[in-house]
Amino acid sequence: MVRSPYPGARPGPPATAHAVSSAIPPAINTPTYLRLRDQIRTDIEAGCWRLGQHLTLHELSAHYSVSNVPVREALLQLQGDGMVDMRMNKGAVVRAVDARFIDEYFDVREALQSMLMARACRSAWAGSALTLESVTALLTPLEEATRLARVHDLMAADDALQHHLARLGGNDQALGMQASRGRLLEAFRRARLEVWAPELEALAVQGAAMRQALAHADPALAAEAVRRHVAASRAYMTRLLKVPELPVPT
């Protein structure tokens, strides 16, 4: 039996590879439905729940060893984040990623990232040694992964660099606006074979251009680097639409 991490929950089903995700210890004093929301979100990104999959309250309740009440509340939270679509008395469907989703996501990302980089370039710390050193520390592994054509390492390094650059813009609202949809896109990518493509080489190049924009406090240069970076990312994700999904682990 799986011992539930949620206080007062009933015992769970026999442990399986599919149920491993439910054993992560929760944060103390966090409401059950919020911990559950975070866990479901993580499990979607990891591929435990597939994009487009229908999730019933009973299935989720059994998997996470909780009652239907926190499951329903967690799904409502995830619907607000844009990760699932609720079905009346029928649970929810994990949102699928298609060409329209990719285009809309990157349209919004370009606008937000350009704004954040412009704010960062105008900040008092834009060209400071500490700021530039922190960016360089994240840019180096991206450049190395690009040189070795290691797709997994490259994508992880690019995500880390772009998140750091976005945080330099100092706008938490903007950071949160795309977080969940970005995790859906990550789930989409992880569900497919790692494919090398020429557009991936642009990510490190534009990352270096963003560093240069910070060094010179140049919002225009930053905006152009963001535009080129987003164009490369969009092209790669669109390419992955033609790549078959990996089989579901058994």
C-alpha positions as CSV (number, residue, x, y, z in Angstrom):
1,M,0.0,0.0,0.0
2,V,1.1,3.6,-0.7
3,R,1.2,5.7,2.4
4,S,-0.4,9.0,1.5
5,P,1.5,12.3,2.2
6,Y,-1.8,14.1,2.8
7,P,-3.1,14.3,6.4
8,G,-6.4,12.3,6.9
9,A,-6.3,10.7,3.5
10,R,-7.3,7.1,3.0
11,P,-4.7,4.4,2.1
12,G,-3.7,4.4,-1.5
13,P,-3.5,1.6,-4.1
14,P,-0.6,-0.8,-4.4
15,A,2.6,0.9,-5.4
16,T,3.4,0.9,-9.1
17,A,5.8,2.8,-11.4
18,H,2.8,5.0,-12.3
19,A,2.2,5.9,-8.7
20,V,5.7,6.9,-7.7
21,S,5.0,10.6,-8.1
22,S,2.5,10.5,-5.3
23,A,5.1,9.8,-2.7
24,I,6.8,13.2,-2.7
25,P,6.6,14.7,0.9
26,P,4.4,17.8,1.1
27,A,5.3,21.2,2.4
28,I,4.3,21.8,6.0
29,N,1.1,23.9,6.6
30,T,0.2,24.0,2.9
31,P,-3.4,23.3,2.1
32,T,-3.9,19.8,0.6
33,Y,-5.4,21.0,-2.6
34,L,-2.5,23.3,-3.3
35,R,0.1,20.5,-2.7
36,L,-2.0,18.3,-4.9
37,R,-2.2,21.0,-7.6
38,D,1.6,21.3,-7.6
39,Q,2.0,17.6,-7.7
40,I,-0.4,17.1,-10.6
41,R,1.3,20.0,-12.5
42,T,4.7,18.3,-11.9
43,D,3.3,14.9,-13.0
44,I,1.9,16.4,-16.2
45,E,5.3,17.9,-17.1
46,A,7.0,14.6,-16.3
47,G,4.6,12.6,-18.5
48,C,2.7,10.8,-15.8
49,W,-0.4,12.3,-17.2
50,R,-0.3,12.8,-21.0
51,L,-1.4,15.8,-22.9
52,G,-5.0,15.4,-24.0
53,Q,-5.6,12.7,-21.4
54,H,-9.0,12.6,-19.7
55,L,-8.6,12.5,-15.9
56,T,-11.5,11.5,-13.7
57,L,-11.9,12.5,-10.1
58,H,-12.0,8.8,-9.1
59,E,-8.7,8.1,-10.9
60,L,-6.9,11.0,-9.4
61,S,-8.3,10.4,-5.9
62,A,-7.1,6.8,-6.0
63,H,-3.7,7.7,-7.5
64,Y,-2.9,10.4,-4.9
65,S,-4.8,8.7,-2.0
66,V,-7.1,11.7,-1.2
67,S,-10.8,12.3,-1.4
68,N,-12.5,13.9,-4.3
69,V,-12.8,17.3,-2.6
70,P,-9.1,18.4,-2.8
71,V,-8.9,16.8,-6.3
72,R,-11.7,19.0,-7.6
73,E,-10.2,22.1,-6.0
74,A,-6.7,21.3,-7.5
75,L,-8.2,20.8,-10.9
76,L,-10.0,24.2,-10.6
77,Q,-6.7,25.8,-9.8
78,L,-5.0,24.1,-12.8
79,Q,-7.9,25.2,-15.1
80,G,-7.2,28.8,-14.0
81,D,-3.6,28.2,-14.9
82,G,-4.6,27.0,-18.4
83,M,-3.3,23.4,-17.9
84,V,-6.6,21.5,-17.9
85,D,-10.1,22.0,-19.1
86,M,-12.8,20.9,-16.6
87,R,-15.7,18.7,-17.6
88,M,-19.0,18.9,-15.7
89,N,-19.0,15.9,-13.3
90,K,-16.4,14.2,-15.5
91,G,-13.1,15.4,-14.1
92,A,-10.8,17.2,-16.5
93,V,-8.8,16.9,-19.7
94,V,-5.1,17.9,-19.8
95,R,-4.7,20.6,-22.4
96,A,-3.2,19.4,-25.7
97,V,-0.4,21.3,-27.5
98,D,-1.0,21.9,-31.2
99,A,0.2,24.5,-33.8
100,R,-2.2,27.1,-32.5
101,F,-1.1,26.7,-28.9
102,I,2.6,27.0,-30.0
103,D,2.0,30.2,-32.0
104,E,-0.1,31.8,-29.3
105,Y,2.3,30.8,-26.5
106,F,5.4,32.3,-28.3
107,D,3.5,35.5,-29.3
108,V,2.8,36.2,-25.7
109,R,6.3,35.0,-24.6
110,E,8.0,37.4,-27.0
111,A,5.9,40.4,-25.7
112,L,6.6,39.5,-22.1
113,Q,10.3,38.6,-22.5
114,S,10.9,41.8,-24.5
115,M,9.3,43.9,-21.8
116,L,11.3,42.1,-19.0
117,M,14.6,42.5,-20.9
118,A,13.9,46.2,-21.5
119,R,13.3,46.7,-17.8
120,A,16.5,44.8,-17.0
121,C,18.5,46.9,-19.4
122,R,17.2,50.1,-17.8
123,S,17.8,48.9,-14.2
124,A,20.6,50.2,-12.0
125,W,22.2,46.7,-12.0
126,A,22.1,46.1,-15.8
127,G,25.9,46.4,-16.5
128,S,27.2,45.5,-13.1
129,A,29.9,42.9,-12.8
130,L,27.7,40.7,-10.6
131,T,24.9,40.7,-13.1
132,L,27.1,39.9,-16.1
133,E,28.9,37.2,-14.2
134,S,25.6,35.5,-13.2
135,V,24.5,35.6,-16.8
136,T,27.8,34.2,-18.1
137,A,27.7,31.4,-15.6
138,L,24.4,30.2,-17.1
139,L,25.4,31.0,-20.7
140,T,28.6,28.8,-20.6
141,P,26.8,25.5,-20.2
142,L,24.3,26.5,-22.9
143,E,27.2,27.1,-25.3
144,E,28.9,23.9,-24.3
145,A,25.7,21.8,-24.9
146,T,25.3,23.5,-28.2
147,R,28.8,22.7,-29.3
148,L,28.3,19.0,-28.3
149,A,24.7,18.9,-29.8
150,R,23.3,17.6,-26.6
151,V,19.6,18.5,-26.9
152,H,18.5,17.7,-23.4
153,D,21.3,19.6,-21.7
154,L,20.9,22.5,-24.2
155,M,17.2,22.9,-23.5
156,A,17.7,22.7,-19.7
157,A,20.5,25.3,-19.9
158,D,18.5,27.6,-22.1
159,D,15.5,27.4,-19.8
160,A,17.7,28.3,-16.8
161,L,19.3,31.2,-18.6
162,Q,16.0,32.7,-19.9
163,H,14.4,32.3,-16.5
164,H,17.3,34.2,-14.9
165,L,17.2,36.9,-17.5
166,A,13.5,37.3,-17.1
167,R,13.9,37.7,-13.3
168,L,16.3,40.5,-13.9
169,G,13.3,42.4,-15.2
170,G,11.8,42.5,-11.7
171,N,8.1,41.8,-12.6
172,D,6.8,38.7,-10.8
173,Q,3.3,39.1,-12.4
174,A,4.9,38.7,-15.9
175,L,6.9,35.7,-14.8
176,G,3.9,33.9,-13.5
177,M,1.7,34.6,-16.5
178,Q,3.3,31.9,-18.7
179,A,4.7,29.5,-16.1
180,S,2.0,26.8,-16.4
181,R,1.7,27.0,-20.2
182,G,5.5,26.7,-20.4
183,R,5.2,23.5,-18.4
184,L,2.7,22.2,-20.9
185,L,5.2,22.9,-23.7
186,E,7.9,21.2,-21.7
187,A,5.7,18.1,-21.3
188,F,5.1,18.2,-25.1
189,R,8.8,18.2,-25.7
190,R,9.6,15.5,-23.2
191,A,7.0,13.2,-24.8
192,R,9.1,13.0,-28.0
193,L,12.5,11.9,-29.1
194,E,15.2,14.4,-28.7
195,V,15.8,15.8,-32.2
196,W,18.7,18.1,-33.1
197,A,17.8,20.9,-35.4
198,P,19.7,23.9,-36.8
199,E,17.5,26.4,-35.0
200,L,18.8,25.2,-31.7
201,E,22.2,26.8,-32.4
202,A,20.5,30.2,-32.3
203,L,19.6,29.9,-28.7
204,A,23.1,30.3,-27.3
205,V,23.9,33.0,-29.9
206,Q,20.9,35.1,-28.8
207,G,21.6,34.3,-25.2
208,A,25.0,35.9,-25.7
209,A,23.3,38.9,-27.5
210,M,21.1,39.4,-24.5
211,R,24.1,39.5,-22.2
212,Q,25.7,42.1,-24.5
213,A,22.4,44.1,-24.4
214,L,22.6,44.1,-20.6
215,A,26.3,45.1,-20.6
216,H,25.5,48.1,-22.8
217,A,22.1,48.8,-21.2
218,D,20.6,48.6,-24.7
219,P,16.8,47.7,-24.8
220,A,16.7,47.8,-28.6
221,L,19.5,45.2,-28.8
222,A,17.7,43.1,-26.2
223,A,14.4,43.2,-28.0
224,E,16.0,42.0,-31.2
225,A,17.8,39.2,-29.4
226,V,14.5,38.1,-27.8
227,R,12.7,38.2,-31.2
228,R,15.4,35.9,-32.7
229,H,15.4,33.6,-29.7
230,V,11.7,33.2,-29.7
231,A,11.6,32.7,-33.5
232,A,14.1,29.8,-33.1
233,S,12.2,28.3,-30.2
234,R,8.9,28.5,-32.0
235,A,10.5,26.9,-35.1
236,Y,11.8,24.0,-33.0
237,M,8.6,23.3,-31.2
238,T,6.7,23.5,-34.5
239,R,9.1,20.9,-35.9
240,L,8.4,18.6,-33.0
241,L,4.7,18.5,-34.0
242,K,5.9,16.0,-36.7
243,V,7.8,13.8,-34.3
244,P,5.8,10.8,-33.0
245,E,5.3,10.6,-29.2
246,L,7.3,8.1,-27.2
247,P,5.4,5.1,-26.0
248,V,3.9,5.4,-22.5
249,P,6.1,3.5,-20.0
250,T,4.5,0.4,-18.5
